[in-house]
Amino acid sequence: MSDLPPAKEDINAFDQALIMMKAFEDAIESWLDYHKEAVTSFEYLRDEFLSQKNEQQWLDEDDEASKLPNIPDFPSLLK
């Protein structure tokens, strides 16, 4: 990047490269912050999903109807 011509005549190529490297570093830090927030959000969604799933299984286990045997089909001559 130090071979790039400066954007302004009063900034030398080395200083311009330092500015570009700082901007690149800032972009990386920004993406890291974004992905950290995304991980936190997805962990929250996962935890909520599993909580609801586990609660539903608990409710299903306590439901009396779920403990009854299946009722066989009624015999019919139309079959």
PDB file as gemmi writes it, atoms N, CA and C in Angstrom:
CRYST1    1.000    1.000    1.000  90.00  90.00  90.00 P 1                      
ATOM      1  N   MET A   1       0.809  -1.188   0.000  1.00  0.00           N  
ATOM      2  CA  MET A   1       0.000   0.000   0.000  1.00  0.00           C  
ATOM      3  C   MET A   1       0.856   1.256   0.000  1.00  0.00           C  
ATOM      4  N   SER A   2       2.073   1.152   0.454  1.00  0.00           N  
ATOM      5  CA  SER A   2       2.923   2.341   0.484  1.00  0.00           C  
ATOM      6  C   SER A   2       3.298   2.785  -0.927  1.00  0.00           C  
ATOM      7  N   ASP A   3       3.066   1.934  -1.926  1.00  0.00           N  
ATOM      8  CA  ASP A   3       3.347   2.301  -3.306  1.00  0.00           C  
ATOM      9  C   ASP A   3       2.220   3.135  -3.919  1.00  0.00           C  
ATOM     10  N   LEU A   4       1.091   3.213  -3.219  1.00  0.00           N  
ATOM     11  CA  LEU A   4      -0.031   3.983  -3.753  1.00  0.00           C  
ATOM     12  C   LEU A   4       0.282   5.471  -3.669  1.00  0.00           C  
ATOM     13  N   PRO A   5      -0.149   6.206  -4.641  1.00  0.00           N  
ATOM     14  CA  PRO A   5       0.081   7.654  -4.577  1.00  0.00           C  
ATOM     15  C   PRO A   5      -0.811   8.273  -3.501  1.00  0.00           C  
ATOM     16  N   PRO A   6      -0.371   9.286  -2.838  1.00  0.00           N  
ATOM     17  CA  PRO A   6      -1.200   9.924  -1.807  1.00  0.00           C  
ATOM     18  C   PRO A   6      -2.438  10.568  -2.425  1.00  0.00           C  
ATOM     19  N   ALA A   7      -3.504  10.565  -1.648  1.00  0.00           N  
ATOM     20  CA  ALA A   7      -4.751  11.148  -2.124  1.00  0.00           C  
ATOM     21  C   ALA A   7      -4.638  12.667  -2.192  1.00  0.00           C  
ATOM     22  N   LYS A   8      -3.851  13.220  -1.303  1.00  0.00           N  
ATOM     23  CA  LYS A   8      -3.636  14.667  -1.286  1.00  0.00           C  
ATOM     24  C   LYS A   8      -2.145  14.918  -1.483  1.00  0.00           C  
ATOM     25  N   GLU A   9      -1.832  16.005  -2.073  1.00  0.00           N  
ATOM     26  CA  GLU A   9      -0.431  16.317  -2.336  1.00  0.00           C  
ATOM     27  C   GLU A   9       0.368  16.551  -1.059  1.00  0.00           C  
ATOM     28  N   ASP A  10      -0.301  17.026   0.018  1.00  0.00           N  
ATOM     29  CA  ASP A  10       0.434  17.352   1.239  1.00  0.00           C  
ATOM     30  C   ASP A  10       0.610  16.150   2.171  1.00  0.00           C  
ATOM     31  N   ILE A  11       0.119  14.958   1.780  1.00  0.00           N  
ATOM     32  CA  ILE A  11       0.312  13.736   2.576  1.00  0.00           C  
ATOM     33  C   ILE A  11       1.242  12.827   1.789  1.00  0.00           C  
ATOM     34  N   ASN A  12       2.324  12.399   2.442  1.00  0.00           N  
ATOM     35  CA  ASN A  12       3.240  11.508   1.724  1.00  0.00           C  
ATOM     36  C   ASN A  12       2.675  10.084   1.683  1.00  0.00           C  
ATOM     37  N   ALA A  13       3.228   9.273   0.840  1.00  0.00           N  
ATOM     38  CA  ALA A  13       2.712   7.919   0.604  1.00  0.00           C  
ATOM     39  C   ALA A  13       2.744   7.070   1.870  1.00  0.00           C  
ATOM     40  N   PHE A  14       3.779   7.215   2.687  1.00  0.00           N  
ATOM     41  CA  PHE A  14       3.880   6.420   3.913  1.00  0.00           C  
ATOM     42  C   PHE A  14       2.757   6.783   4.883  1.00  0.00           C  
ATOM     43  N   ASP A  15       2.511   8.076   5.050  1.00  0.00           N  
ATOM     44  CA  ASP A  15       1.429   8.505   5.940  1.00  0.00           C  
ATOM     45  C   ASP A  15       0.067   8.045   5.409  1.00  0.00           C  
ATOM     46  N   GLN A  16      -0.079   8.092   4.089  1.00  0.00           N  
ATOM     47  CA  GLN A  16      -1.325   7.611   3.478  1.00  0.00           C  
ATOM     48  C   GLN A  16      -1.515   6.120   3.765  1.00  0.00           C  
ATOM     49  N   ALA A  17      -0.439   5.337   3.683  1.00  0.00           N  
ATOM     50  CA  ALA A  17      -0.511   3.901   3.972  1.00  0.00           C  
ATOM     51  C   ALA A  17      -0.881   3.665   5.431  1.00  0.00           C  
ATOM     52  N   LEU A  18      -0.351   4.469   6.338  1.00  0.00           N  
ATOM     53  CA  LEU A  18      -0.696   4.338   7.759  1.00  0.00           C  
ATOM     54  C   LEU A  18      -2.182   4.624   7.987  1.00  0.00           C  
ATOM     55  N   ILE A  19      -2.697   5.628   7.292  1.00  0.00           N  
ATOM     56  CA  ILE A  19      -4.124   5.938   7.399  1.00  0.00           C  
ATOM     57  C   ILE A  19      -4.960   4.765   6.894  1.00  0.00           C  
ATOM     58  N   MET A  20      -4.561   4.191   5.786  1.00  0.00           N  
ATOM     59  CA  MET A  20      -5.291   3.052   5.224  1.00  0.00           C  
ATOM     60  C   MET A  20      -5.225   1.842   6.151  1.00  0.00           C  
ATOM     61  N   MET A  21      -4.062   1.592   6.753  1.00  0.00           N  
ATOM     62  CA  MET A  21      -3.927   0.461   7.678  1.00  0.00           C  
ATOM     63  C   MET A  21      -4.797   0.669   8.916  1.00  0.00           C  
ATOM     64  N   LYS A  22      -4.876   1.895   9.412  1.00  0.00           N  
ATOM     65  CA  LYS A  22      -5.717   2.197  10.565  1.00  0.00           C  
ATOM     66  C   LYS A  22      -7.189   1.974  10.203  1.00  0.00           C  
ATOM     67  N   ALA A  23      -7.586   2.392   9.013  1.00  0.00           N  
ATOM     68  CA  ALA A  23      -8.965   2.183   8.572  1.00  0.00           C  
ATOM     69  C   ALA A  23      -9.277   0.687   8.463  1.00  0.00           C  
ATOM     70  N   PHE A  24      -8.318  -0.086   7.964  1.00  0.00           N  
ATOM     71  CA  PHE A  24      -8.506  -1.533   7.857  1.00  0.00           C  
ATOM     72  C   PHE A  24      -8.630  -2.157   9.241  1.00  0.00           C  
ATOM     73  N   GLU A  25      -7.796  -1.717  10.169  1.00  0.00           N  
ATOM     74  CA  GLU A  25      -7.869  -2.214  11.554  1.00  0.00           C  
ATOM     75  C   GLU A  25      -9.233  -1.877  12.167  1.00  0.00           C  
ATOM     76  N   ASP A  26      -9.704  -0.652  11.952  1.00  0.00           N  
ATOM     77  CA  ASP A  26     -11.015  -0.253  12.476  1.00  0.00           C  
ATOM     78  C   ASP A  26     -12.141  -1.107  11.879  1.00  0.00           C  
ATOM     79  N   ALA A  27     -12.029  -1.415  10.593  1.00  0.00           N  
ATOM     80  CA  ALA A  27     -13.039  -2.254   9.946  1.00  0.00           C  
ATOM     81  C   ALA A  27     -13.060  -3.654  10.558  1.00  0.00           C  
ATOM     82  N   ILE A  28     -11.886  -4.199  10.825  1.00  0.00           N  
ATOM     83  CA  ILE A  28     -11.807  -5.534  11.446  1.00  0.00           C  
ATOM     84  C   ILE A  28     -12.450  -5.510  12.827  1.00  0.00           C  
ATOM     85  N   GLU A  29     -12.125  -4.489  13.620  1.00  0.00           N  
ATOM     86  CA  GLU A  29     -12.706  -4.376  14.960  1.00  0.00           C  
ATOM     87  C   GLU A  29     -14.224  -4.238  14.888  1.00  0.00           C  
ATOM     88  N   SER A  30     -14.696  -3.490  13.907  1.00  0.00           N  
ATOM     89  CA  SER A  30     -16.141  -3.315  13.728  1.00  0.00           C  
ATOM     90  C   SER A  30     -16.811  -4.650  13.408  1.00  0.00           C  
ATOM     91  N   TRP A  31     -16.217  -5.428  12.518  1.00  0.00           N  
ATOM     92  CA  TRP A  31     -16.780  -6.737  12.166  1.00  0.00           C  
ATOM     93  C   TRP A  31     -16.739  -7.689  13.355  1.00  0.00           C  
ATOM     94  N   LEU A  32     -15.675  -7.623  14.152  1.00  0.00           N  
ATOM     95  CA  LEU A  32     -15.610  -8.463  15.348  1.00  0.00           C  
ATOM     96  C   LEU A  32     -16.739  -8.113  16.308  1.00  0.00           C  
ATOM     97  N   ASP A  33     -16.972  -6.816  16.523  1.00  0.00           N  
ATOM     98  CA  ASP A  33     -18.073  -6.394  17.398  1.00  0.00           C  
ATOM     99  C   ASP A  33     -19.411  -6.881  16.859  1.00  0.00           C  
ATOM    100  N   TYR A  34     -19.611  -6.752  15.559  1.00  0.00           N  
ATOM    101  CA  TYR A  34     -20.854  -7.206  14.933  1.00  0.00           C  
ATOM    102  C   TYR A  34     -21.064  -8.706  15.171  1.00  0.00           C  
ATOM    103  N   HIS A  35     -20.027  -9.491  14.942  1.00  0.00           N  
ATOM    104  CA  HIS A  35     -20.163 -10.945  15.082  1.00  0.00           C  
ATOM    105  C   HIS A  35     -20.320 -11.363  16.541  1.00  0.00           C  
ATOM    106  N   LYS A  36     -19.698 -10.647  17.451  1.00  0.00           N  
ATOM    107  CA  LYS A  36     -19.909 -10.939  18.877  1.00  0.00           C  
ATOM    108  C   LYS A  36     -21.368 -10.704  19.253  1.00  0.00           C  
ATOM    109  N   GLU A  37     -21.943  -9.603  18.761  1.00  0.00           N  
ATOM    110  CA  GLU A  37     -23.355  -9.325  19.031  1.00  0.00           C  
ATOM    111  C   GLU A  37     -24.249 -10.368  18.379  1.00  0.00           C  
ATOM    112  N   ALA A  38     -23.890 -10.814  17.181  1.00  0.00           N  
ATOM    113  CA  ALA A  38     -24.678 -11.842  16.499  1.00  0.00           C  
ATOM    114  C   ALA A  38     -24.648 -13.147  17.284  1.00  0.00           C  
ATOM    115  N   VAL A  39     -23.495 -13.511  17.813  1.00  0.00           N  
ATOM    116  CA  VAL A  39     -23.385 -14.738  18.615  1.00  0.00           C  
ATOM    117  C   VAL A  39     -24.283 -14.634  19.845  1.00  0.00           C  
ATOM    118  N   THR A  40     -24.234 -13.495  20.510  1.00  0.00           N  
ATOM    119  CA  THR A  40     -25.069 -13.303  21.695  1.00  0.00           C  
ATOM    120  C   THR A  40     -26.544 -13.425  21.341  1.00  0.00           C  
ATOM    121  N   SER A  41     -26.932 -12.832  20.219  1.00  0.00           N  
ATOM    122  CA  SER A  41     -28.321 -12.888  19.780  1.00  0.00           C  
ATOM    123  C   SER A  41     -28.738 -14.314  19.456  1.00  0.00           C  
ATOM    124  N   PHE A  42     -27.899 -15.044  18.727  1.00  0.00           N  
ATOM    125  CA  PHE A  42     -28.240 -16.423  18.372  1.00  0.00           C  
ATOM    126  C   PHE A  42     -28.260 -17.334  19.599  1.00  0.00           C  
ATOM    127  N   GLU A  43     -27.379 -17.081  20.563  1.00  0.00           N  
ATOM    128  CA  GLU A  43     -27.413 -17.881  21.795  1.00  0.00           C  
ATOM    129  C   GLU A  43     -28.720 -17.634  22.543  1.00  0.00           C  
ATOM    130  N   TYR A  44     -29.160 -16.382  22.575  1.00  0.00           N  
ATOM    131  CA  TYR A  44     -30.431 -16.061  23.220  1.00  0.00           C  
ATOM    132  C   TYR A  44     -31.583 -16.774  22.516  1.00  0.00           C  
ATOM    133  N   LEU A  45     -31.608 -16.704  21.180  1.00  0.00           N  
ATOM    134  CA  LEU A  45     -32.675 -17.380  20.429  1.00  0.00           C  
ATOM    135  C   LEU A  45     -32.650 -18.883  20.667  1.00  0.00           C  
ATOM    136  N   ARG A  46     -31.447 -19.466  20.662  1.00  0.00           N  
ATOM    137  CA  ARG A  46     -31.327 -20.905  20.918  1.00  0.00           C  
ATOM    138  C   ARG A  46     -31.857 -21.250  22.303  1.00  0.00           C  
ATOM    139  N   ASP A  47     -31.463 -20.467  23.308  1.00  0.00           N  
ATOM    140  CA  ASP A  47     -31.900 -20.744  24.675  1.00  0.00           C  
ATOM    141  C   ASP A  47     -33.415 -20.625  24.814  1.00  0.00           C  
ATOM    142  N   GLU A  48     -33.997 -19.610  24.167  1.00  0.00           N  
ATOM    143  CA  GLU A  48     -35.449 -19.453  24.201  1.00  0.00           C  
ATOM    144  C   GLU A  48     -36.139 -20.628  23.522  1.00  0.00           C  
ATOM    145  N   PHE A  49     -35.616 -21.044  22.378  1.00  0.00           N  
ATOM    146  CA  PHE A  49     -36.191 -22.175  21.653  1.00  0.00           C  
ATOM    147  C   PHE A  49     -36.138 -23.442  22.507  1.00  0.00           C  
ATOM    148  N   LEU A  50     -34.976 -23.728  23.071  1.00  0.00           N  
ATOM    149  CA  LEU A  50     -34.837 -24.949  23.869  1.00  0.00           C  
ATOM    150  C   LEU A  50     -35.696 -24.885  25.125  1.00  0.00           C  
ATOM    151  N   SER A  51     -35.821 -23.714  25.703  1.00  0.00           N  
ATOM    152  CA  SER A  51     -36.669 -23.556  26.880  1.00  0.00           C  
ATOM    153  C   SER A  51     -38.123 -23.870  26.538  1.00  0.00           C  
ATOM    154  N   GLN A  52     -38.592 -23.315  25.412  1.00  0.00           N  
ATOM    155  CA  GLN A  52     -39.974 -23.573  24.987  1.00  0.00           C  
ATOM    156  C   GLN A  52     -40.171 -25.047  24.639  1.00  0.00           C  
ATOM    157  N   LYS A  53     -39.192 -25.622  23.967  1.00  0.00           N  
ATOM    158  CA  LYS A  53     -39.271 -27.037  23.580  1.00  0.00           C  
ATOM    159  C   LYS A  53     -39.324 -27.926  24.819  1.00  0.00           C  
ATOM    160  N   ASN A  54     -38.454 -27.661  25.780  1.00  0.00           N  
ATOM    161  CA  ASN A  54     -38.416 -28.470  26.996  1.00  0.00           C  
ATOM    162  C   ASN A  54     -39.681 -28.283  27.824  1.00  0.00           C  
ATOM    163  N   GLU A  55     -40.193 -27.050  27.864  1.00  0.00           N  
ATOM    164  CA  GLU A  55     -41.429 -26.801  28.596  1.00  0.00           C  
ATOM    165  C   GLU A  55     -42.595 -27.545  27.951  1.00  0.00           C  
ATOM    166  N   GLN A  56     -42.642 -27.569  26.625  1.00  0.00           N  
ATOM    167  CA  GLN A  56     -43.720 -28.278  25.930  1.00  0.00           C  
ATOM    168  C   GLN A  56     -43.626 -29.782  26.191  1.00  0.00           C  
ATOM    169  N   GLN A  57     -42.414 -30.338  26.186  1.00  0.00           N  
ATOM    170  CA  GLN A  57     -42.251 -31.763  26.479  1.00  0.00           C  
ATOM    171  C   GLN A  57     -42.718 -32.056  27.904  1.00  0.00           C  
ATOM    172  N   TRP A  58     -42.415 -31.159  28.817  1.00  0.00           N  
ATOM    173  CA  TRP A  58     -42.834 -31.338  30.201  1.00  0.00           C  
ATOM    174  C   TRP A  58     -44.355 -31.308  30.291  1.00  0.00           C  
ATOM    175  N   LEU A  59     -44.988 -30.384  29.567  1.00  0.00           N  
ATOM    176  CA  LEU A  59     -46.447 -30.316  29.573  1.00  0.00           C  
ATOM    177  C   LEU A  59     -47.052 -31.549  28.929  1.00  0.00           C  
ATOM    178  N   ASP A  60     -46.451 -32.024  27.841  1.00  0.00           N  
ATOM    179  CA  ASP A  60     -46.959 -33.211  27.171  1.00  0.00           C  
ATOM    180  C   ASP A  60     -46.864 -34.441  28.064  1.00  0.00           C  
ATOM    181  N   GLU A  61     -45.804 -34.525  28.852  1.00  0.00           N  
ATOM    182  CA  GLU A  61     -45.639 -35.681  29.740  1.00  0.00           C  
ATOM    183  C   GLU A  61     -46.686 -35.688  30.834  1.00  0.00           C  
ATOM    184  N   ASP A  62     -47.105 -34.519  31.268  1.00  0.00           N  
ATOM    185  CA  ASP A  62     -48.095 -34.438  32.339  1.00  0.00           C  
ATOM    186  C   ASP A  62     -49.531 -34.500  31.828  1.00  0.00           C  
ATOM    187  N   ASP A  63     -49.698 -34.448  30.536  1.00  0.00           N  
ATOM    188  CA  ASP A  63     -51.034 -34.472  29.952  1.00  0.00           C  
ATOM    189  C   ASP A  63     -51.578 -35.904  30.022  1.00  0.00           C  
ATOM    190  N   GLU A  64     -52.703 -36.054  30.677  1.00  0.00           N  
ATOM    191  CA  GLU A  64     -53.275 -37.389  30.855  1.00  0.00           C  
ATOM    192  C   GLU A  64     -53.572 -38.063  29.521  1.00  0.00           C  
ATOM    193  N   ALA A  65     -54.051 -37.297  28.558  1.00  0.00           N  
ATOM    194  CA  ALA A  65     -54.408 -37.871  27.264  1.00  0.00           C  
ATOM    195  C   ALA A  65     -53.184 -38.462  26.566  1.00  0.00           C  
ATOM    196  N   SER A  66     -52.029 -37.890  26.808  1.00  0.00           N  
ATOM    197  CA  SER A  66     -50.836 -38.413  26.144  1.00  0.00           C  
ATOM    198  C   SER A  66     -50.408 -39.764  26.723  1.00  0.00           C  
ATOM    199  N   LYS A  67     -50.939 -40.117  27.903  1.00  0.00           N  
ATOM    200  CA  LYS A  67     -50.577 -41.390  28.531  1.00  0.00           C  
ATOM    201  C   LYS A  67     -51.529 -42.518  28.140  1.00  0.00           C  
ATOM    202  N   LEU A  68     -52.647 -42.169  27.519  1.00  0.00           N  
ATOM    203  CA  LEU A  68     -53.624 -43.187  27.146  1.00  0.00           C  
ATOM    204  C   LEU A  68     -53.160 -43.924  25.899  1.00  0.00           C  
ATOM    205  N   PRO A  69     -53.530 -45.188  25.767  1.00  0.00           N  
ATOM    206  CA  PRO A  69     -53.166 -45.925  24.555  1.00  0.00           C  
ATOM    207  C   PRO A  69     -53.927 -45.380  23.350  1.00  0.00           C  
ATOM    208  N   ASN A  70     -53.385 -45.615  22.176  1.00  0.00           N  
ATOM    209  CA  ASN A  70     -54.056 -45.191  20.953  1.00  0.00           C  
ATOM    210  C   ASN A  70     -55.364 -45.957  20.788  1.00  0.00           C  
ATOM    211  N   ILE A  71     -56.363 -45.286  20.307  1.00  0.00           N  
ATOM    212  CA  ILE A  71     -57.656 -45.906  20.061  1.00  0.00           C  
ATOM    213  C   ILE A  71     -57.628 -46.503  18.671  1.00  0.00           C  
ATOM    214  N   PRO A  72     -57.922 -47.800  18.545  1.00  0.00           N  
ATOM    215  CA  PRO A  72     -57.865 -48.412  17.208  1.00  0.00           C  
ATOM    216  C   PRO A  72     -58.977 -47.859  16.315  1.00  0.00           C  
ATOM    217  N   ASP A  73     -58.753 -47.945  15.018  1.00  0.00           N  
ATOM    218  CA  ASP A  73     -59.773 -47.506  14.060  1.00  0.00           C  
ATOM    219  C   ASP A  73     -61.039 -48.312  14.243  1.00  0.00           C  
ATOM    220  N   PHE A  74     -62.162 -47.647  14.052  1.00  0.00           N  
ATOM    221  CA  PHE A  74     -63.442 -48.309  14.161  1.00  0.00           C  
ATOM    222  C   PHE A  74     -63.645 -49.226  12.947  1.00  0.00           C  
ATOM    223  N   PRO A  75     -64.032 -50.481  13.178  1.00  0.00           N  
ATOM    224  CA  PRO A  75     -64.247 -51.379  12.044  1.00  0.00           C  
ATOM    225  C   PRO A  75     -65.333 -50.852  11.121  1.00  0.00           C  
ATOM    226  N   SER A  76     -65.107 -51.025   9.858  1.00  0.00           N  
ATOM    227  CA  SER A  76     -66.087 -50.542   8.886  1.00  0.00           C  
ATOM    228  C   SER A  76     -66.145 -51.492   7.702  1.00  0.00           C  
ATOM    229  N   LEU A  77     -67.349 -51.655   7.142  1.00  0.00           N  
ATOM    230  CA  LEU A  77     -67.507 -52.475   5.948  1.00  0.00           C  
ATOM    231  C   LEU A  77     -67.141 -51.694   4.700  1.00  0.00           C  
ATOM    232  N   LEU A  78     -66.954 -50.403   4.817  1.00  0.00           N  
ATOM    233  CA  LEU A  78     -66.654 -49.551   3.651  1.00  0.00           C  
ATOM    234  C   LEU A  78     -65.189 -49.611   3.265  1.00  0.00           C  
ATOM    235  N   LYS A  79     -64.384 -50.229   4.043  1.00  0.00           N  
ATOM    236  CA  LYS A  79     -62.956 -50.319   3.723  1.00  0.00           C  
ATOM    237  C   LYS A  79     -62.663 -51.353   2.686  1.00  0.00           C  
TER     238      LYS A  79                                                      
END                                                                             
